[in-house]
Amino acid sequence: MEGRIKYRMYVDEVGNSDLEASTDPNHRYLSLTGVIIDLDYVRSTLFPTIENMKQEYFGSHPDNPIILHRKRIINKRHPFEILRNNKIERKFNKSLLNLISDFEYVIITATIDKLEHRQRYKKWRFDPYHYCLAVIVERFVMWLKKRNFIGDVLAESRGGKEDLRLKNSFSSLLSRGSTYMTPDEFEEVLTSCELKVKPKSNNISGLQLADLLAHPSFRASLARRQKRGLPNNFGGKIAKILEDSKYDRSPNGKVDGFGRKWLP
């Protein structure tokens, strides 16, 4: 693997994997998004650019870095209360959209309708998280193989038992293979058989970008599944950028089934 360009897929989730909660409309779906980025690009461009933006708008300092978090930004909670100023918020939103458009990355999102999954498979119940993870990792591996690249996977820490679940799910996938991919195929391009799990507080730029993109990508997936247009809000503007140029896609430009997968 020496000498080959290395990419990392940063993973963020929307929703939870609890099948029992699937009848609740607010907990019906689980969506996993992977953002694929060249590690050299992370060091040279992604990290310093994001840090400069955080310093410009929020006074972030290297000794006490501010961590971008979508929900806190939307709710204008500390340390993002300066966004309560409409003029500053408009300027920040424009800057953020420009960065999301200009950054070089590829995105893959898998979304599962847990209610449909539960109703369709009365006996066989594939863990929703493992199901989505298998889909995005398979597509990441195929993306790497086409380009003769190598890579690994990093997810945000959820703490204790959740982290162990994530790691076990990943290790099981690589050791046993999936429906469409053998363990050898995973091993061919993935540099680690263990899922890297780190907290957002580590100021990892790839995880922060994934956090900003995961929910808009989920809402776009749901809208397209329901044959609706993209949401008419800031998240919809992000989704438009993703559809225009960031989703993985087939040679003829097809997104669904490649950069966006609906399950079951």
KETIDREN-836240 format. One record per residue (C-alpha): residue in one letter; residue number from 1; x, y, z. Coordinates in steps of 0.001 Angstrom, whole numbers. Layout:
<sites>
type:A | seq:NUM | x:X | y:Y | z:Z $
...
</sites>
This chain:
<sites>
type:M | seq:1 | x:0 | y:0 | z:0 $
type:E | seq:2 | x:3038 | y:2241 | z:263 $
type:G | seq:3 | x:3025 | y:5216 | z:-2083 $
type:R | seq:4 | x:-723 | y:5167 | z:-2751 $
type:I | seq:5 | x:-2821 | y:8237 | z:-1956 $
type:K | seq:6 | x:-4741 | y:7830 | z:1311 $
type:Y | seq:7 | x:-8300 | y:8976 | z:1861 $
type:R | seq:8 | x:-10374 | y:8959 | z:5011 $
type:M | seq:9 | x:-14145 | y:8593 | z:5237 $
type:Y | seq:10 | x:-15570 | y:10643 | z:8114 $
type:V | seq:11 | x:-18910 | y:9243 | z:9307 $
type:D | seq:12 | x:-21817 | y:11009 | z:10993 $
type:E | seq:13 | x:-25283 | y:9677 | z:11755 $
type:V | seq:14 | x:-28783 | y:11133 | z:11911 $
type:G | seq:15 | x:-31352 | y:9270 | z:14001 $
type:N | seq:16 | x:-30819 | y:6045 | z:15939 $
type:S | seq:17 | x:-30845 | y:2302 | z:15292 $
type:D | seq:18 | x:-33669 | y:1419 | z:17720 $
type:L | seq:19 | x:-36189 | y:-642 | z:15734 $
type:E | seq:20 | x:-38741 | y:-473 | z:18554 $
type:A | seq:21 | x:-38917 | y:3306 | z:18105 $
type:S | seq:22 | x:-39635 | y:3068 | z:14373 $
type:T | seq:23 | x:-43370 | y:3696 | z:14787 $
type:D | seq:24 | x:-42595 | y:7180 | z:16099 $
type:P | seq:25 | x:-42437 | y:9512 | z:13058 $
type:N | seq:26 | x:-39566 | y:11395 | z:14712 $
type:H | seq:27 | x:-37500 | y:8207 | z:15017 $
type:R | seq:28 | x:-38520 | y:6331 | z:11876 $
type:Y | seq:29 | x:-35270 | y:6782 | z:9955 $
type:L | seq:30 | x:-31566 | y:6199 | z:10478 $
type:S | seq:31 | x:-29121 | y:7820 | z:8094 $
type:L | seq:32 | x:-25336 | y:7399 | z:7891 $
type:T | seq:33 | x:-23254 | y:9821 | z:5858 $
type:G | seq:34 | x:-19633 | y:9319 | z:4901 $
type:V | seq:35 | x:-17506 | y:12220 | z:3679 $
type:I | seq:36 | x:-14438 | y:11064 | z:1731 $
type:I | seq:37 | x:-11405 | y:13377 | z:1796 $
type:D | seq:38 | x:-7741 | y:13137 | z:797 $
type:L | seq:39 | x:-5730 | y:13229 | z:4057 $
type:D | seq:40 | x:-3091 | y:15511 | z:2521 $
type:Y | seq:41 | x:-5895 | y:17881 | z:1512 $
type:V | seq:42 | x:-7235 | y:17798 | z:5072 $
type:R | seq:43 | x:-3867 | y:19008 | z:6354 $
type:S | seq:44 | x:-3140 | y:21560 | z:3640 $
type:T | seq:45 | x:-6591 | y:23043 | z:3017 $
type:L | seq:46 | x:-9613 | y:21752 | z:4933 $
type:F | seq:47 | x:-8311 | y:22185 | z:8479 $
type:P | seq:48 | x:-6651 | y:25624 | z:8103 $
type:T | seq:49 | x:-9574 | y:27037 | z:6107 $
type:I | seq:50 | x:-12137 | y:25942 | z:8686 $
type:E | seq:51 | x:-9960 | y:27262 | z:11510 $
type:N | seq:52 | x:-9626 | y:30638 | z:9784 $
type:M | seq:53 | x:-13390 | y:30864 | z:9383 $
type:K | seq:54 | x:-14003 | y:29994 | z:13043 $
type:Q | seq:55 | x:-11458 | y:32591 | z:14118 $
type:E | seq:56 | x:-12994 | y:35260 | z:11865 $
type:Y | seq:57 | x:-16579 | y:34799 | z:13056 $
type:F | seq:58 | x:-16322 | y:33345 | z:16549 $
type:G | seq:59 | x:-12854 | y:34246 | z:17838 $
type:S | seq:60 | x:-11688 | y:30645 | z:18014 $
type:H | seq:61 | x:-8210 | y:30208 | z:19550 $
type:P | seq:62 | x:-5812 | y:27244 | z:19060 $
type:D | seq:63 | x:-5684 | y:26692 | z:22831 $
type:N | seq:64 | x:-9471 | y:26627 | z:23087 $
type:P | seq:65 | x:-10828 | y:25809 | z:19620 $
type:I | seq:66 | x:-14488 | y:26243 | z:18803 $
type:I | seq:67 | x:-16078 | y:23114 | z:17368 $
type:L | seq:68 | x:-18616 | y:23525 | z:14568 $
type:H | seq:69 | x:-21850 | y:21802 | z:15532 $
type:R | seq:70 | x:-24886 | y:22071 | z:13282 $
type:K | seq:71 | x:-27579 | y:22105 | z:15993 $
type:R | seq:72 | x:-25790 | y:24727 | z:18088 $
type:I | seq:73 | x:-25243 | y:26895 | z:15003 $
type:I | seq:74 | x:-28913 | y:26671 | z:13984 $
type:N | seq:75 | x:-30078 | y:27495 | z:17507 $
type:K | seq:76 | x:-27416 | y:30224 | z:17827 $
type:R | seq:77 | x:-26302 | y:28776 | z:21138 $
type:H | seq:78 | x:-22935 | y:29536 | z:22726 $
type:P | seq:79 | x:-20397 | y:30005 | z:21192 $
type:F | seq:80 | x:-22476 | y:30923 | z:18114 $
type:E | seq:81 | x:-24701 | y:33602 | z:19682 $
type:I | seq:82 | x:-23132 | y:36257 | z:17429 $
type:L | seq:83 | x:-25278 | y:34756 | z:14654 $
type:R | seq:84 | x:-28318 | y:36342 | z:16323 $
type:N | seq:85 | x:-27175 | y:39420 | z:14434 $
type:N | seq:86 | x:-28975 | y:38979 | z:11086 $
type:K | seq:87 | x:-26280 | y:40738 | z:9069 $
type:I | seq:88 | x:-23510 | y:38557 | z:10509 $
type:E | seq:89 | x:-25623 | y:35443 | z:10090 $
type:R | seq:90 | x:-26188 | y:36174 | z:6383 $
type:K | seq:91 | x:-22469 | y:36753 | z:5879 $
type:F | seq:92 | x:-21565 | y:33569 | z:7745 $
type:N | seq:93 | x:-24112 | y:31491 | z:5834 $
type:K | seq:94 | x:-22709 | y:32750 | z:2541 $
type:S | seq:95 | x:-19146 | y:31947 | z:3642 $
type:L | seq:96 | x:-20177 | y:28479 | z:4785 $
type:L | seq:97 | x:-22005 | y:27673 | z:1544 $
type:N | seq:98 | x:-18965 | y:28812 | z:-444 $
type:L | seq:99 | x:-16696 | y:26512 | z:1551 $
type:I | seq:100 | x:-19067 | y:23545 | z:1238 $
type:S | seq:101 | x:-19092 | y:24147 | z:-2512 $
type:D | seq:102 | x:-15345 | y:24777 | z:-2896 $
type:F | seq:103 | x:-13957 | y:22003 | z:-669 $
type:E | seq:104 | x:-12859 | y:18825 | z:-2447 $
type:Y | seq:105 | x:-14680 | y:15774 | z:-1090 $
type:V | seq:106 | x:-17090 | y:13008 | z:-2055 $
type:I | seq:107 | x:-20190 | y:12134 | z:-49 $
type:I | seq:108 | x:-22110 | y:8877 | z:386 $
type:T | seq:109 | x:-25359 | y:8625 | z:2373 $
type:A | seq:110 | x:-27347 | y:5506 | z:3270 $
type:T | seq:111 | x:-30794 | y:5913 | z:4832 $
type:I | seq:112 | x:-32989 | y:3153 | z:6222 $
type:D | seq:113 | x:-36735 | y:3329 | z:6817 $
type:K | seq:114 | x:-36781 | y:1321 | z:10057 $
type:L | seq:115 | x:-40560 | y:931 | z:10024 $
type:E | seq:116 | x:-40571 | y:-584 | z:6531 $
type:H | seq:117 | x:-37591 | y:-2743 | z:7463 $
type:R | seq:118 | x:-39384 | y:-4026 | z:10543 $
type:Q | seq:119 | x:-42606 | y:-4761 | z:8649 $
type:R | seq:120 | x:-40884 | y:-6440 | z:5718 $
type:Y | seq:121 | x:-38608 | y:-8725 | z:7729 $
type:K | seq:122 | x:-40691 | y:-10290 | z:10477 $
type:K | seq:123 | x:-38008 | y:-12845 | z:11371 $
type:W | seq:124 | x:-34737 | y:-11484 | z:9967 $
type:R | seq:125 | x:-33844 | y:-8176 | z:11572 $
type:F | seq:126 | x:-30506 | y:-6830 | z:10335 $
type:D | seq:127 | x:-29263 | y:-4206 | z:12809 $
type:P | seq:128 | x:-30065 | y:-875 | z:11084 $
type:Y | seq:129 | x:-26731 | y:719 | z:11947 $
type:H | seq:130 | x:-24745 | y:-2273 | z:10684 $
type:Y | seq:131 | x:-26871 | y:-2338 | z:7528 $
type:C | seq:132 | x:-26183 | y:1349 | z:6727 $
type:L | seq:133 | x:-22514 | y:1063 | z:7675 $
type:A | seq:134 | x:-22044 | y:-1916 | z:5369 $
type:V | seq:135 | x:-23547 | y:59 | z:2482 $
type:I | seq:136 | x:-21379 | y:3171 | z:2837 $
type:V | seq:137 | x:-18184 | y:1192 | z:3519 $
type:E | seq:138 | x:-18829 | y:-1012 | z:464 $
type:R | seq:139 | x:-19219 | y:2058 | z:-1692 $
type:F | seq:140 | x:-16134 | y:3664 | z:-161 $
type:V | seq:141 | x:-14112 | y:540 | z:-968 $
type:M | seq:142 | x:-15413 | y:470 | z:-4553 $
type:W | seq:143 | x:-14565 | y:4165 | z:-4894 $
type:L | seq:144 | x:-11001 | y:3524 | z:-3653 $
type:K | seq:145 | x:-10471 | y:475 | z:-5877 $
type:K | seq:146 | x:-11502 | y:2339 | z:-9034 $
type:R | seq:147 | x:-8807 | y:4936 | z:-8365 $
type:N | seq:148 | x:-6122 | y:2684 | z:-6848 $
type:F | seq:149 | x:-6295 | y:4617 | z:-3562 $
type:I | seq:150 | x:-6235 | y:3365 | z:27 $
type:G | seq:151 | x:-8194 | y:4585 | z:3025 $
type:D | seq:152 | x:-9660 | y:4205 | z:6488 $
type:V | seq:153 | x:-12818 | y:5179 | z:8348 $
type:L | seq:154 | x:-13313 | y:7588 | z:11266 $
type:A | seq:155 | x:-16587 | y:8095 | z:13137 $
type:E | seq:156 | x:-17560 | y:10524 | z:15860 $
type:S | seq:157 | x:-17403 | y:9100 | z:19363 $
type:R | seq:158 | x:-20758 | y:8617 | z:21060 $
type:G | seq:159 | x:-19174 | y:7362 | z:24283 $
type:G | seq:160 | x:-18718 | y:4022 | z:26069 $
type:K | seq:161 | x:-21119 | y:1334 | z:24880 $
type:E | seq:162 | x:-22010 | y:3198 | z:21677 $
type:D | seq:163 | x:-18353 | y:3362 | z:20613 $
type:L | seq:164 | x:-17954 | y:-345 | z:21282 $
type:R | seq:165 | x:-21030 | y:-1052 | z:19164 $
type:L | seq:166 | x:-19640 | y:998 | z:16290 $
type:K | seq:167 | x:-16255 | y:-732 | z:16452 $
type:N | seq:168 | x:-17761 | y:-4212 | z:16716 $
type:S | seq:169 | x:-20041 | y:-3534 | z:13760 $
type:F | seq:170 | x:-17107 | y:-2389 | z:11637 $
type:S | seq:171 | x:-14826 | y:-5282 | z:12690 $
type:S | seq:172 | x:-17592 | y:-7801 | z:11984 $
type:L | seq:173 | x:-18152 | y:-6354 | z:8532 $
type:L | seq:174 | x:-14479 | y:-6559 | z:7571 $
type:S | seq:175 | x:-13844 | y:-9998 | z:9059 $
type:R | seq:176 | x:-16965 | y:-11684 | z:7660 $
type:G | seq:177 | x:-17474 | y:-9665 | z:4522 $
type:S | seq:178 | x:-20837 | y:-8439 | z:3294 $
type:T | seq:179 | x:-23460 | y:-9657 | z:851 $
type:Y | seq:180 | x:-21549 | y:-8071 | z:-2028 $
type:M | seq:181 | x:-17934 | y:-7938 | z:-839 $
type:T | seq:182 | x:-15440 | y:-10442 | z:588 $
type:P | seq:183 | x:-13069 | y:-9790 | z:3502 $
type:D | seq:184 | x:-10160 | y:-9818 | z:1029 $
type:E | seq:185 | x:-11755 | y:-7037 | z:-1001 $
type:F | seq:186 | x:-12043 | y:-4872 | z:2105 $
type:E | seq:187 | x:-8472 | y:-5679 | z:3130 $
type:E | seq:188 | x:-7152 | y:-4780 | z:-330 $
type:V | seq:189 | x:-7706 | y:-1046 | z:131 $
type:L | seq:190 | x:-8534 | y:-400 | z:3804 $
type:T | seq:191 | x:-5436 | y:263 | z:5902 $
type:S | seq:192 | x:-7060 | y:-662 | z:9213 $
type:C | seq:193 | x:-9525 | y:-3356 | z:10244 $
type:E | seq:194 | x:-10567 | y:-1174 | z:13173 $
type:L | seq:195 | x:-12916 | y:1767 | z:13044 $
type:K | seq:196 | x:-11290 | y:4935 | z:14336 $
type:V | seq:197 | x:-13587 | y:6661 | z:16841 $
type:K | seq:198 | x:-12806 | y:10126 | z:18167 $
type:P | seq:199 | x:-14835 | y:12842 | z:19918 $
type:K | seq:200 | x:-15835 | y:16014 | z:18086 $
type:S | seq:201 | x:-13979 | y:17933 | z:20819 $
type:N | seq:202 | x:-10696 | y:16776 | z:19236 $
type:N | seq:203 | x:-11302 | y:19494 | z:16634 $
type:I | seq:204 | x:-11237 | y:17106 | z:13693 $
type:S | seq:205 | x:-12184 | y:19138 | z:10634 $
type:G | seq:206 | x:-13495 | y:16146 | z:8669 $
type:L | seq:207 | x:-15942 | y:15230 | z:11440 $
type:Q | seq:208 | x:-17119 | y:18829 | z:11670 $
type:L | seq:209 | x:-17765 | y:18908 | z:7932 $
type:A | seq:210 | x:-19625 | y:15587 | z:8152 $
type:D | seq:211 | x:-21750 | y:17014 | z:10981 $
type:L | seq:212 | x:-22741 | y:19972 | z:8806 $
type:L | seq:213 | x:-23620 | y:17786 | z:5805 $
type:A | seq:214 | x:-25281 | y:14699 | z:7315 $
type:H | seq:215 | x:-28692 | y:16184 | z:8143 $
type:P | seq:216 | x:-29135 | y:18103 | z:4850 $
type:S | seq:217 | x:-28149 | y:14946 | z:2996 $
type:F | seq:218 | x:-30689 | y:12893 | z:4938 $
type:R | seq:219 | x:-33459 | y:15448 | z:4275 $
type:A | seq:220 | x:-32558 | y:15440 | z:571 $
type:S | seq:221 | x:-32665 | y:11632 | z:487 $
type:L | seq:222 | x:-36087 | y:11627 | z:2132 $
type:A | seq:223 | x:-37407 | y:14326 | z:-193 $
type:R | seq:224 | x:-36254 | y:12491 | z:-3314 $
type:R | seq:225 | x:-37649 | y:9204 | z:-1995 $
type:Q | seq:226 | x:-41016 | y:10907 | z:-1546 $
type:K | seq:227 | x:-40664 | y:12520 | z:-4992 $
type:R | seq:228 | x:-40528 | y:16033 | z:-3573 $
type:G | seq:229 | x:-38242 | y:18951 | z:-4244 $
type:L | seq:230 | x:-35394 | y:19881 | z:-1934 $
type:P | seq:231 | x:-36319 | y:21750 | z:1271 $
type:N | seq:232 | x:-36684 | y:25509 | z:825 $
type:N | seq:233 | x:-34240 | y:26425 | z:3584 $
type:F | seq:234 | x:-30506 | y:26650 | z:4309 $
type:G | seq:235 | x:-30231 | y:22864 | z:4486 $
type:G | seq:236 | x:-31827 | y:22683 | z:1060 $
type:K | seq:237 | x:-29120 | y:24997 | z:-292 $
type:I | seq:238 | x:-26487 | y:22633 | z:1094 $
type:A | seq:239 | x:-28333 | y:19656 | z:-432 $
type:K | seq:240 | x:-28354 | y:21399 | z:-3824 $
type:I | seq:241 | x:-24545 | y:21684 | z:-3680 $
type:L | seq:242 | x:-24276 | y:18004 | z:-2770 $
type:E | seq:243 | x:-26526 | y:16960 | z:-5651 $
type:D | seq:244 | x:-24747 | y:19203 | z:-8138 $
type:S | seq:245 | x:-21196 | y:18095 | z:-7477 $
type:K | seq:246 | x:-20427 | y:16165 | z:-4275 $
type:Y | seq:247 | x:-22306 | y:12864 | z:-4242 $
type:D | seq:248 | x:-20533 | y:9823 | z:-5597 $
type:R | seq:249 | x:-22182 | y:8890 | z:-8874 $
type:S | seq:250 | x:-22116 | y:6441 | z:-11766 $
type:P | seq:251 | x:-20112 | y:7161 | z:-14946 $
type:N | seq:252 | x:-23281 | y:8619 | z:-16498 $
type:G | seq:253 | x:-23969 | y:10839 | z:-13481 $
type:K | seq:254 | x:-26538 | y:8773 | z:-11581 $
type:V | seq:255 | x:-26545 | y:9572 | z:-7837 $
type:D | seq:256 | x:-29136 | y:7130 | z:-6484 $
type:G | seq:257 | x:-27556 | y:3760 | z:-5785 $
type:F | seq:258 | x:-24089 | y:5298 | z:-5685 $
type:G | seq:259 | x:-23784 | y:8430 | z:-3557 $
type:R | seq:260 | x:-27246 | y:7986 | z:-2111 $
type:K | seq:261 | x:-28806 | y:4681 | z:-1116 $
type:W | seq:262 | x:-32275 | y:4028 | z:321 $
type:L | seq:263 | x:-32886 | y:913 | z:2438 $
type:P | seq:264 | x:-34345 | y:-1651 | z:2740 $
</sites>
